[in-house]
Structures are given as C-alpha cells and as structure tokens.
Amino acid sequence: MKIFFLCITFLIFYKTSKGQGIYVPLQSPTMHIIDRMEIKQGKLGDPLQFNTTTQSYKRENIVHYIDSLKVDSIDLSEQDKFNLTYLQADNFEFTNSANTKTKGLWGTGIYKQKGAFGNIDVPDFKILINPIVYLRAGYDTELGETTILNTRGAEIRGTLGKRVGFYTMIADEIQTLTTWDRQYYAEYEVMPGQTFVHRENYPTLNYWLASGYLSVTASKYLDFQFGHGRNFLGNGYRSLMLSDFAPDNLFLRMNTRIWKINYTNIWGELHNYVPYVNRNLSKRHYYAATHASVNVTKKLNIGLFQTIVFQRDSGHSINGFDPQYLNPIIFYLLIEMSVNSPDKVILGGDFKYNFAKYFSIYGQGMISELVVSELTNNRGWWGNKLAYQLGIKYIDVLNINNLDLQLEINEASPYMYTSFDAKNAYASFNQNMAHPIGANFREYISIVKYQPTNKLFLSTRFIYNTYGADTNDSNWGKNIQLSYNNRVREYGNVLGQGVKTNLLIVDFMASYMFWHNMFIDLQLTYRDIQSATGQFDSNTIHPSIGIRMNINARQCNY
C-alpha cells in the first residue's frame, strides 16, 4: 500500500488549478434533492459538476449547480425552494448567500452559520466542526426487549489553500442489537457496517465509527481522494456494482471529468474476517474498479464498469498489492489473462434516462462469467453468472408536490460474484461489497417519499426478497464468500435454489427537521421471514423514537 502514499504525496505538491474536493456523505438528503432538480430540468447534470451514478458530489460544485439553475423556467414548489436554501446552508463555505447565516446561539460564535456548530474562515484555510448525535429507543416484539442506539461524536471538514480538502468523522456508538442484527451476527460473526467488535456485553455492543480522507484537485478535470470510507456506484437504492453496505475501507479514488465523460477509478483494500482473538491481523485482499460513463444525449447516460478482486499471499511470487492494476486505462481482464492469475473479474454496464420532467429510468447489468452456448441450451449451468437491476423514479406523482415514488427490481443468479478461491471474495469483513444478500435472489423494492411541508419528511420502504438459503454446509450459491468448487450440482441450477426463503421488510419513518440537519424521528419497522423448512422463520415489529444530528437515519434493509 506504500504506492498509495507515494501517489498522494506527489499530488499534494503538484502544481494545480483551483477547486477543493470536499464531498457530501453518501445517502445524504442532498442526493435526493439533486435527483429531483435534474429530472425537473429535463436534462442531465454537467459531468464537470457531478455525475449521479458515481455518487461523488463535491460541495463546491453543488453550489455552482444551484447558482446555474434557471429557477424561473422550472416548476418549483415551496418545498423545492426550501431544499435549495438547505443546500446553500449545507455548503455555506462556498457561497455568499445571506440565507446561510444566523445571529449565533445565545449571542455567541456558536452556529453563526446554519450548517456549522463552529467554523474558522481565514485566507487559505477553512475549517468547520459539527457534533454527531444519534439517540434512539425502540422495542423489538420478537425479542420482547427494549433496544437502544447511542451515538456521540464529531465531524470535521475543511480546505487548505485552493486545491486541498479534508474530512474526518469519529464517533463512539453503543447499540442493543435488534432481531435482524442478531441474525446477521449469528450467520457472519460481524455487525453490518462494522469491522472488529468486542462482544463481552453481547447483545449490547460498543464500538467506534471512523472515516476520513484527504482530497486534491489536480486540475480542472482531475481530482483524487484518499482515505478510509465507502463508495457507491449506481442510481438505484441498491447497487450490483459497488455499494456502501460493507464497512469503510482504505481506498484511492481518481475522478476524471471532461466534455460529456465521467471516468472514475477506485483502488481499495479489503479484509478477510478472522475472530477478534489476541489481536491477530486479518489477511488482506484488494480490488480495482473502473466506471466510465458518457452523456450520450441531454437525457441519456450510459456507463461501463469493471472490477477485479485479487490477493497475493505467501503462495505467490508477488506479495501485497499487485501494481499492474494501478494502470487506470486498461482492461483488467487482459492483465489477469496475461499473467495467468487466479483473480476475479466482474464486468457490467449501466444506464439512466430522464424524460418528461417527471421520470427517470435506470438499470445495471453484470457478468461474472458467461458461456453463450450453455446459456442458449437452457440447462441451468452453474457457471453462467449474471445480475441485473431495473428501476424507475417518478417525482411529483399525480402532480402532488414532492410526492416521489421509486420502483426497483434486482436479481443475481446463483454463484454470482463467487470465485474458486474464497480469499478472492468481493467482500470485506464477511460483508458483501455489492448487494447485502449476495447472490441467488430476486428482489422487489418500492420507496415512497413525501415532503408535505418544508421541514417534515415522510418515507416508506417496501422490500420483498426471495432467495435460496444454505443448510448443513451446502452451497447453493447465495453466500459469495464460499468457493464455487463446493457447489451442489453442475446443471439444473435455478434462481432461489436451496431452502426457498421470503423476506419482507416494511419501514415507515416520519422526520421533522427542527434545525439544520437536526431531526426528530418516529420509525416503525416490520420484518418477516418465511422459509420452506421453517428453520429461518422470524417475525418482528420494531417501533422507535429518536433524535439525531448530522447523521443519516438507520434502517432495516437486509
């Protein structure tokens, strides 16, 4: 990994143009607002400003985008106008708008800007700090127990000069596990989204949340991001390319934006899970991913994706990260073939099409392995490993302001993402880097969002997933961390094979923002699992109430 540090050191001292690279956190409300504005405008955003597929929104570019909107020509509701004001306040360091300022809390320097508890703005240096608080209490009917979530921490972001940005977040979290968390922990020995967790007080766990990165704008068209965090590629609720389900990982990201093209490279480090015993260092493996997209028209974007997962342990002549995959503009499969490596290659494509100023359709298609002759003879050969996503977003449904609907279907065939070597799994700390289920599933998702007033946000998520579970050490293709050499059969494989299991999740949330990025939440979650054998059956209702500051709401989605 020394090569990462060498790259960053070089970039910091490289003569560059203006522009800082501080990014909006994944799953931020900003992303839904930008989606709405893009659809309402009837055209895609300029790749020089942002690309919704790569989910990399620079705060400075968001302000530029807002300023460039021809508000008079767009049918904006009062809530839309409020949301644009919210974006200005959330990115106040890059705007001169008076809407971002306040008189300060109790006449002090606290919250002189709506978006910052405290900030410093002097020549060539900007820094702000915000507290992170999440207090939630609930009741799990299946367990018959009260659950708690207690998170306390802080986030810091800022800029150095005209081209360097930084971000860091750290928080201490205590959580009493819900039914679904305990089921996941029992199967994978980890907490979703976490790495090593001490379990002395199980089912109440205490652990740290931490992420941070340094970003450098190398030119008008090129910027780099290096640190610990998560990435997401796609326009859907799920991603079959790269999602933010797994925990933060060490990564180097290069974004190239020019003309109608957005080109993203990500190199990252993954960890093979080992139990927390005597501080044993987990073995590492790596991935290199490339996503290239182009705005073919003002309404249509098409992209191509490739990723390769690899590891070089003591059994190979090259240890650690293979520098051949640092090449940002080469087809990784050709490298894998040229060196006769055992690496795992996944290829795919995606699209998004906005139309009628109300709709956006999107999709992904992925290939882990494909033999056309086996596909056409329809014998269910295990090696044809495919996945796809198709979805639609409909804003202002039936001309009701800020009532938005999203429908999505995801499907992955048995053994998708798997390798003959379990160490090459597209996973980190036993958590999948793409879809949380893994493979061998079909999923239907419906999401309704409604903003009836400026500060009240209502949302409902329906997730229905049918998958084939494994029993007695069998491998029917759901668990991507198992070697496909241990598959049950060569032919006759079908979607959902194994123990047929149906998962239903219904999640309703009402959030009221009483101050910038500070919410009171009422949440009700229903989760039901029905399996053919009955051994995986589960049914729970989880009502909860919470308050949170500068952090996204937690939801049951796996």
VMD Tcl script that draws the C-alpha trace (Angstrom):
set ca {
  {0.00 0.00 0.00}
  {3.03 2.30 0.01}
  {2.20 3.16 -3.59}
  {-0.94 4.95 -2.34}
  {1.09 7.23 -0.10}
  {3.56 7.96 -2.89}
  {0.72 8.96 -5.22}
  {-0.83 11.28 -2.67}
  {2.48 12.90 -1.76}
  {3.15 13.58 -5.42}
  {-0.27 15.10 -5.94}
  {-0.10 17.43 -2.97}
  {2.98 19.10 -4.31}
  {1.84 19.06 -7.93}
  {1.03 22.47 -9.39}
  {-2.73 22.53 -9.81}
  {-5.67 24.77 -10.53}
  {-8.28 26.00 -8.09}
  {-11.04 23.87 -6.58}
  {-11.38 21.89 -3.37}
  {-12.70 18.33 -3.21}
  {-14.90 18.04 -0.13}
  {-17.69 15.56 -0.81}
  {-21.20 15.18 0.51}
  {-21.53 11.95 2.59}
  {-23.27 9.01 0.95}
  {-27.05 8.74 1.46}
  {-27.23 12.45 2.32}
  {-30.57 14.25 1.68}
  {-28.58 16.25 -0.89}
  {-28.65 13.34 -3.32}
  {-32.43 13.12 -3.50}
  {-32.69 16.89 -3.94}
  {-30.18 16.85 -6.82}
  {-32.05 13.93 -8.40}
  {-35.28 15.95 -8.33}
  {-33.66 19.06 -9.79}
  {-32.04 17.08 -12.58}
  {-35.33 15.39 -13.52}
  {-37.28 18.66 -13.28}
  {-34.80 20.40 -15.58}
  {-35.29 17.69 -18.17}
  {-31.57 17.23 -18.72}
  {-28.61 15.53 -17.09}
  {-26.12 17.40 -14.97}
  {-22.84 18.54 -16.49}
  {-20.17 15.88 -15.75}
  {-17.81 18.71 -14.79}
  {-20.15 19.38 -11.86}
  {-21.43 15.94 -10.83}
  {-22.44 12.51 -12.02}
  {-25.30 10.86 -10.14}
  {-24.08 7.33 -10.96}
  {-20.76 7.72 -9.14}
  {-22.39 9.45 -6.13}
  {-19.43 11.84 -5.80}
  {-20.90 15.29 -5.17}
  {-18.33 17.97 -4.47}
  {-19.77 20.63 -2.21}
  {-18.33 23.45 -4.27}
  {-19.94 22.06 -7.43}
  {-23.32 21.72 -5.73}
  {-23.29 25.47 -5.07}
  {-22.33 26.13 -8.69}
  {-25.16 23.89 -9.85}
  {-27.72 25.72 -7.70}
  {-26.50 29.08 -8.99}
  {-26.78 27.84 -12.58}
  {-30.41 26.71 -12.23}
  {-32.88 28.76 -14.22}
  {-35.38 28.81 -11.39}
  {-38.00 30.80 -13.32}
  {-38.17 28.11 -16.02}
  {-38.55 25.20 -13.57}
  {-41.80 24.36 -11.82}
  {-40.58 24.52 -8.20}
  {-42.76 24.01 -5.16}
  {-42.24 25.87 -1.90}
  {-40.59 22.73 -0.56}
  {-38.20 22.69 -3.53}
  {-37.22 26.29 -2.85}
  {-36.68 25.43 0.80}
  {-34.50 22.47 -0.23}
  {-32.33 24.71 -2.41}
  {-31.88 27.02 0.55}
  {-30.95 23.93 2.60}
  {-28.21 23.08 0.08}
  {-26.82 26.59 0.33}
  {-26.70 26.36 4.12}
  {-25.18 22.89 4.00}
  {-22.37 24.14 1.75}
  {-22.08 27.67 3.08}
  {-18.29 27.82 2.79}
  {-18.67 28.03 -0.99}
  {-21.46 30.61 -1.21}
  {-22.03 34.23 -0.24}
  {-25.76 33.79 0.25}
  {-27.19 35.53 3.31}
  {-29.59 32.58 3.74}
  {-26.85 30.57 5.43}
  {-26.17 32.95 8.31}
  {-27.72 33.38 11.77}
  {-27.17 35.67 14.75}
  {-25.41 32.91 16.62}
  {-26.66 30.81 19.50}
  {-27.20 32.88 22.66}
  {-25.18 35.70 21.14}
  {-22.03 33.55 20.89}
  {-19.95 32.34 17.96}
  {-21.81 29.02 18.01}
  {-23.96 28.34 14.94}
  {-23.24 31.65 13.25}
  {-23.76 29.55 10.15}
  {-26.76 27.20 9.97}
  {-24.56 24.38 8.74}
  {-21.79 24.55 11.35}
  {-21.54 24.37 15.13}
  {-18.31 26.30 14.77}
  {-16.14 27.41 11.89}
  {-12.98 29.34 11.04}
  {-12.59 31.14 7.71}
  {-9.24 32.86 7.14}
  {-7.15 33.23 3.97}
  {-6.12 29.80 2.60}
  {-7.73 27.91 5.47}
  {-11.31 26.95 6.22}
  {-12.43 24.50 8.88}
  {-15.75 23.65 10.49}
  {-16.89 21.21 13.13}
  {-20.27 19.66 13.80}
  {-21.39 17.37 16.61}
  {-22.79 13.94 15.77}
  {-25.56 12.65 18.00}
  {-27.98 9.77 17.48}
  {-30.19 8.72 20.39}
  {-32.89 6.16 19.64}
  {-35.04 3.91 21.78}
  {-37.24 1.13 20.44}
  {-38.94 -2.14 21.24}
  {-38.43 -5.45 19.41}
  {-41.58 -7.57 19.63}
  {-39.87 -10.86 18.69}
  {-37.24 -10.43 21.38}
  {-39.61 -8.81 23.83}
  {-36.84 -6.36 24.65}
  {-36.10 -2.64 24.52}
  {-33.41 -1.62 22.05}
  {-31.15 1.42 22.20}
  {-28.82 3.26 19.86}
  {-26.49 5.82 21.41}
  {-24.00 7.58 19.12}
  {-21.80 10.56 20.10}
  {-19.04 12.07 18.05}
  {-17.96 14.85 15.72}
  {-17.17 15.54 12.10}
  {-14.58 18.00 10.84}
  {-14.09 19.21 7.30}
  {-12.12 21.98 5.69}
  {-9.83 23.22 2.95}
  {-6.18 24.14 2.67}
  {-5.45 26.73 0.01}
  {-7.24 26.43 -3.29}
  {-6.89 22.73 -4.01}
  {-6.71 20.55 -0.89}
  {-9.70 19.39 1.14}
  {-10.03 17.11 4.15}
  {-12.75 15.35 6.10}
  {-12.81 13.22 9.23}
  {-15.55 11.71 11.38}
  {-15.27 9.80 14.62}
  {-17.99 8.61 16.95}
  {-18.48 6.18 19.84}
  {-21.56 4.01 19.47}
  {-23.46 1.74 21.83}
  {-26.21 -0.44 20.38}
  {-28.53 -3.12 21.63}
  {-28.97 -5.43 18.68}
  {-32.36 -5.91 17.05}
  {-33.63 -9.25 15.78}
  {-32.19 -8.72 12.30}
  {-28.81 -7.59 13.66}
  {-28.58 -10.70 15.85}
  {-29.48 -12.96 12.94}
  {-26.79 -11.35 10.79}
  {-24.25 -11.61 13.62}
  {-25.09 -15.28 14.15}
  {-24.51 -16.04 10.45}
  {-21.45 -13.88 9.71}
  {-19.94 -13.12 13.17}
  {-19.86 -9.38 12.40}
  {-22.09 -6.34 12.76}
  {-23.31 -4.92 9.44}
  {-21.15 -1.95 8.51}
  {-18.57 -2.69 11.21}
  {-15.19 -4.39 11.49}
  {-14.00 -5.98 14.75}
  {-16.45 -5.62 17.63}
  {-15.86 -6.70 21.22}
  {-18.76 -8.90 22.29}
  {-18.24 -9.11 26.04}
  {-21.63 -7.48 26.70}
  {-23.50 -9.07 23.77}
  {-26.24 -8.31 22.69}
  {-25.27 -4.76 23.66}
  {-22.15 -3.78 21.74}
  {-19.83 -0.81 21.99}
  {-17.62 0.18 19.05}
  {-16.16 3.12 17.13}
  {-17.26 4.69 13.88}
  {-14.47 6.40 11.96}
  {-13.79 7.62 8.45}
  {-11.67 10.29 6.84}
  {-9.97 11.32 3.65}
  {-7.70 13.85 2.00}
  {-8.66 15.17 -1.43}
  {-6.58 17.01 -4.00}
  {-7.80 18.78 -7.11}
  {-5.03 18.19 -9.64}
  {-6.61 20.18 -12.48}
  {-9.95 21.40 -13.76}
  {-10.61 17.87 -14.98}
  {-8.89 15.62 -12.43}
  {-9.12 15.12 -8.67}
  {-8.01 12.47 -6.19}
  {-9.43 11.22 -2.92}
  {-7.51 9.05 -0.44}
  {-8.58 7.70 2.92}
  {-10.98 5.40 4.73}
  {-14.57 5.43 3.59}
  {-17.18 3.87 1.34}
  {-18.11 4.23 -2.30}
  {-21.30 3.66 -4.25}
  {-21.85 3.24 -7.98}
  {-25.37 3.37 -9.36}
  {-28.64 5.30 -9.44}
  {-30.70 2.74 -7.54}
  {-31.43 2.02 -3.92}
  {-29.16 -1.00 -4.34}
  {-26.03 -1.37 -6.42}
  {-24.84 -4.54 -8.11}
  {-21.50 -2.88 -8.96}
  {-20.27 -1.34 -5.71}
  {-22.38 -0.43 -2.68}
  {-21.85 1.13 0.74}
  {-23.09 -1.90 2.70}
  {-19.65 -3.17 3.77}
  {-17.56 -1.22 6.32}
  {-15.19 1.61 5.49}
  {-12.11 0.50 3.63}
  {-8.83 2.09 2.63}
  {-9.16 3.43 -0.90}
  {-7.67 5.72 -3.50}
  {-10.14 7.26 -5.91}
  {-9.40 9.19 -9.11}
  {-12.16 11.17 -10.82}
  {-11.69 12.46 -14.36}
  {-14.35 14.78 -15.76}
  {-14.15 16.23 -19.25}
  {-16.61 17.06 -22.02}
  {-19.57 14.66 -21.58}
  {-17.46 12.00 -19.87}
  {-17.08 11.00 -16.23}
  {-14.33 8.46 -15.57}
  {-13.77 7.01 -12.09}
  {-11.02 4.70 -10.81}
  {-11.12 3.18 -7.33}
  {-8.37 1.06 -5.78}
  {-9.21 -0.42 -2.38}
  {-8.13 -2.78 0.37}
  {-10.45 -5.48 1.73}
  {-10.08 -7.75 4.76}
  {-10.72 -11.44 5.26}
  {-12.55 -11.85 8.52}
  {-10.92 -13.56 11.47}
  {-12.37 -13.57 15.01}
  {-11.07 -10.95 17.39}
  {-8.54 -13.10 19.27}
  {-5.18 -11.86 20.58}
  {-5.24 -9.02 18.04}
  {-4.49 -11.30 15.10}
  {-4.04 -9.19 11.97}
  {-6.58 -10.12 9.31}
  {-5.34 -11.10 5.88}
  {-5.94 -8.58 3.14}
  {-7.06 -8.72 -0.43}
  {-7.69 -5.92 -2.87}
  {-9.93 -4.63 -5.62}
  {-9.51 -2.24 -8.53}
  {-12.63 -0.80 -10.15}
  {-13.27 1.44 -13.13}
  {-16.50 3.14 -14.13}
  {-16.71 5.18 -17.34}
  {-19.88 6.96 -18.39}
  {-20.90 9.43 -21.07}
  {-23.91 11.68 -21.53}
  {-24.95 10.36 -24.94}
  {-27.72 12.96 -25.10}
  {-29.03 15.58 -22.69}
  {-31.28 12.89 -21.19}
  {-29.37 9.61 -21.60}
  {-26.25 8.46 -19.75}
  {-24.56 5.12 -20.47}
  {-21.73 3.61 -18.44}
  {-19.33 0.66 -18.38}
  {-17.91 -0.98 -15.27}
  {-15.12 -3.39 -14.44}
  {-13.66 -4.58 -11.18}
  {-11.05 -7.16 -10.31}
  {-10.62 -8.75 -6.89}
  {-7.24 -10.27 -6.08}
  {-4.90 -11.35 -3.33}
  {-1.22 -12.17 -3.27}
  {-0.40 -14.30 -0.23}
  {2.81 -16.18 0.51}
  {1.96 -18.71 -2.17}
  {2.55 -16.15 -4.92}
  {5.75 -14.60 -6.19}
  {4.23 -11.11 -5.73}
  {3.01 -10.21 -2.24}
  {0.59 -7.44 -1.31}
  {-0.97 -5.11 -3.88}
  {-0.23 -6.03 -7.50}
  {0.99 -2.78 -9.14}
  {-0.18 -3.94 -12.56}
  {-3.72 -2.97 -11.58}
  {-2.71 0.64 -10.94}
  {-2.99 1.25 -14.68}
  {-6.12 3.46 -14.85}
  {-6.95 2.99 -18.54}
  {-6.52 -0.72 -19.24}
  {-8.93 -3.63 -19.46}
  {-8.24 -5.60 -16.26}
  {-9.26 -8.92 -17.80}
  {-6.34 -8.68 -20.22}
  {-3.91 -8.20 -17.35}
  {-5.45 -11.14 -15.49}
  {-5.04 -13.34 -18.57}
  {-1.55 -12.12 -19.44}
  {-0.07 -13.05 -16.06}
  {-2.15 -16.24 -15.68}
  {-3.52 -15.02 -12.37}
  {-6.36 -16.52 -10.29}
  {-8.04 -13.12 -9.89}
  {-11.79 -12.48 -10.02}
  {-13.08 -10.19 -12.79}
  {-16.60 -8.72 -12.86}
  {-17.87 -6.72 -15.83}
  {-21.00 -4.69 -16.33}
  {-22.82 -1.69 -17.70}
  {-25.49 0.76 -16.61}
  {-27.78 3.46 -17.97}
  {-30.03 6.29 -16.88}
  {-32.64 8.11 -18.94}
  {-34.59 11.15 -17.71}
  {-37.75 12.12 -19.57}
  {-40.95 14.20 -19.41}
  {-39.54 16.16 -16.43}
  {-41.20 13.60 -14.13}
  {-39.42 10.30 -14.76}
  {-36.02 8.66 -14.63}
  {-35.42 5.05 -15.59}
  {-32.14 3.33 -14.74}
  {-30.55 -0.07 -14.70}
  {-27.43 -2.22 -14.37}
  {-26.29 -5.46 -15.94}
  {-23.41 -7.53 -14.54}
  {-21.47 -10.56 -15.75}
  {-19.24 -12.68 -13.55}
  {-18.90 -15.44 -16.14}
  {-20.81 -16.30 -19.30}
  {-20.69 -19.11 -21.89}
  {-23.24 -18.35 -24.63}
  {-23.62 -21.98 -25.74}
  {-24.53 -23.01 -22.19}
  {-26.94 -20.09 -21.93}
  {-28.83 -20.99 -25.11}
  {-29.23 -24.68 -24.29}
  {-31.08 -23.66 -21.10}
  {-29.72 -26.48 -18.91}
  {-29.08 -24.30 -15.85}
  {-25.30 -24.48 -15.97}
  {-23.84 -23.12 -12.73}
  {-21.13 -21.06 -14.48}
  {-23.43 -18.56 -16.20}
  {-23.38 -15.91 -13.51}
  {-25.44 -12.80 -14.25}
  {-27.13 -9.99 -12.34}
  {-29.34 -7.11 -13.36}
  {-31.21 -4.12 -11.97}
  {-34.07 -2.12 -13.44}
  {-35.77 0.82 -11.79}
  {-37.83 3.94 -12.28}
  {-38.19 7.19 -10.33}
  {-41.39 9.24 -10.63}
  {-41.38 12.67 -8.97}
  {-44.43 14.77 -8.07}
  {-46.71 11.77 -8.50}
  {-50.10 12.75 -9.92}
  {-48.93 16.39 -9.71}
  {-48.73 16.24 -5.92}
  {-45.77 18.39 -4.97}
  {-42.82 16.47 -3.53}
  {-44.53 13.09 -3.54}
  {-41.93 10.81 -5.11}
  {-42.05 7.13 -5.99}
  {-39.23 4.72 -6.78}
  {-39.69 1.13 -8.02}
  {-36.78 -1.25 -8.43}
  {-36.07 -4.91 -9.18}
  {-32.74 -6.62 -8.53}
  {-31.71 -10.15 -9.44}
  {-28.49 -12.16 -9.17}
  {-28.09 -15.75 -10.33}
  {-26.58 -18.45 -8.08}
  {-22.81 -18.13 -7.55}
  {-22.69 -14.58 -8.93}
  {-19.56 -12.76 -7.63}
  {-18.03 -16.04 -6.36}
  {-14.55 -17.39 -7.14}
  {-12.88 -20.77 -6.90}
  {-10.72 -19.17 -4.19}
  {-12.75 -17.95 -1.22}
  {-9.98 -15.43 -0.48}
  {-10.92 -13.56 -3.66}
  {-14.46 -12.86 -2.45}
  {-15.95 -9.49 -3.36}
  {-16.42 -8.87 0.35}
  {-14.74 -7.29 3.36}
  {-15.09 -8.47 6.96}
  {-17.70 -11.03 5.82}
  {-19.85 -8.29 4.27}
  {-20.67 -8.09 0.59}
  {-19.33 -5.20 -1.48}
  {-22.37 -5.27 -3.79}
  {-25.84 -6.45 -2.70}
  {-26.28 -7.35 1.01}
  {-27.94 -10.70 0.19}
  {-25.04 -11.80 -2.01}
  {-26.50 -13.84 -4.89}
  {-29.22 -16.38 -5.75}
  {-32.06 -13.88 -5.15}
  {-34.76 -11.76 -6.75}
  {-35.79 -8.54 -5.02}
  {-38.59 -6.00 -5.42}
  {-38.34 -2.55 -3.84}
  {-40.86 0.27 -3.56}
  {-39.96 3.59 -1.95}
  {-42.38 6.46 -1.36}
  {-41.08 9.84 -0.17}
  {-43.30 12.78 0.68}
  {-42.42 16.24 1.92}
  {-45.79 17.83 2.81}
  {-44.18 20.87 4.45}
  {-40.72 22.36 4.40}
  {-39.42 20.55 7.46}
  {-41.47 17.35 7.57}
  {-40.23 14.29 5.67}
  {-42.22 11.07 5.34}
  {-40.89 7.88 3.75}
  {-41.98 4.28 3.38}
  {-39.86 1.41 2.04}
  {-41.21 -1.96 0.94}
  {-38.59 -4.63 0.24}
  {-39.56 -8.14 -0.81}
  {-36.74 -10.59 -1.44}
  {-36.88 -14.27 -2.43}
  {-33.62 -16.19 -2.08}
  {-32.27 -19.69 -1.61}
  {-30.68 -20.29 1.79}
  {-27.96 -22.84 2.56}
  {-28.17 -25.58 5.20}
  {-25.80 -28.25 6.54}
  {-22.72 -26.64 4.92}
  {-24.34 -26.76 1.48}
  {-23.52 -24.14 -1.15}
  {-26.50 -23.29 -3.34}
  {-24.96 -20.00 -4.47}
  {-26.21 -17.35 -2.02}
  {-23.05 -16.91 0.05}
  {-20.50 -15.31 -2.30}
  {-17.71 -15.94 0.20}
  {-17.75 -19.70 -0.45}
  {-15.71 -21.31 -3.22}
  {-17.84 -22.31 -6.19}
  {-15.83 -25.55 -6.31}
  {-18.09 -26.67 -3.46}
  {-21.28 -26.16 -5.48}
  {-24.09 -28.67 -5.13}
  {-24.51 -29.52 -8.82}
  {-23.24 -28.75 -12.30}
  {-26.59 -28.40 -14.12}
  {-30.19 -27.74 -13.17}
  {-29.38 -24.59 -11.21}
  {-32.27 -22.14 -10.84}
  {-32.83 -18.84 -9.10}
  {-33.79 -19.31 -5.45}
  {-32.48 -22.89 -5.24}
  {-31.76 -24.27 -1.79}
  {-34.16 -23.52 1.03}
  {-36.63 -21.09 -0.52}
  {-36.90 -18.08 1.78}
  {-39.08 -14.97 1.53}
  {-38.01 -11.76 3.27}
  {-40.43 -8.84 3.67}
  {-39.36 -5.50 5.13}
  {-41.70 -2.53 5.60}
  {-40.14 0.57 7.09}
  {-42.01 3.83 7.77}
  {-40.30 6.98 9.02}
  {-41.52 10.47 9.86}
  {-38.72 13.01 10.40}
  {-39.04 16.63 11.43}
  {-36.03 18.90 10.94}
  {-36.21 21.43 13.78}
  {-32.76 22.87 12.94}
  {-30.36 22.35 10.08}
  {-29.53 18.61 9.91}
  {-31.17 18.01 13.29}
  {-34.17 15.67 13.28}
  {-36.76 14.08 15.48}
  {-37.68 10.64 14.09}
  {-40.64 8.35 14.55}
  {-39.94 4.99 12.93}
  {-41.87 1.75 12.56}
  {-40.23 -1.35 11.06}
  {-41.89 -4.65 10.21}
  {-39.68 -7.58 9.20}
  {-40.89 -11.08 8.33}
  {-39.00 -14.14 7.11}
  {-40.75 -17.29 5.92}
  {-38.69 -20.29 4.76}
  {-39.73 -23.59 3.21}
  {-38.39 -25.60 6.16}
  {-39.38 -23.13 8.87}
  {-35.90 -23.01 10.39}
  {-35.23 -19.42 9.28}
  {-38.68 -18.05 10.17}
  {-38.78 -14.74 12.00}
  {-41.33 -12.02 12.60}
  {-40.80 -8.73 14.39}
  {-42.25 -5.25 14.72}
  {-39.88 -2.53 15.88}
  {-41.32 0.91 16.76}
  {-38.78 3.55 17.82}
  {-38.33 7.23 18.55}
  {-35.09 9.10 18.17}
  {-33.23 12.34 17.80}
  {-30.21 12.76 15.56}
  {-27.80 15.47 14.48}
  {-25.61 15.38 11.37}
  {-26.00 11.66 10.76}
  {-28.23 9.57 8.50}
  {-31.10 7.53 9.91}
  {-30.58 3.79 10.39}
  {-32.92 1.49 8.54}
  {-33.51 -2.21 8.30}
  {-32.72 -3.13 4.67}
  {-31.15 -6.60 4.87}
}
mol new
graphics top color blue
foreach p $ca { graphics top sphere $p radius 0.5 }
foreach p [lrange $ca 0 end-1] q [lrange $ca 1 end] { graphics top cylinder $p $q radius 0.2 }
display resetview
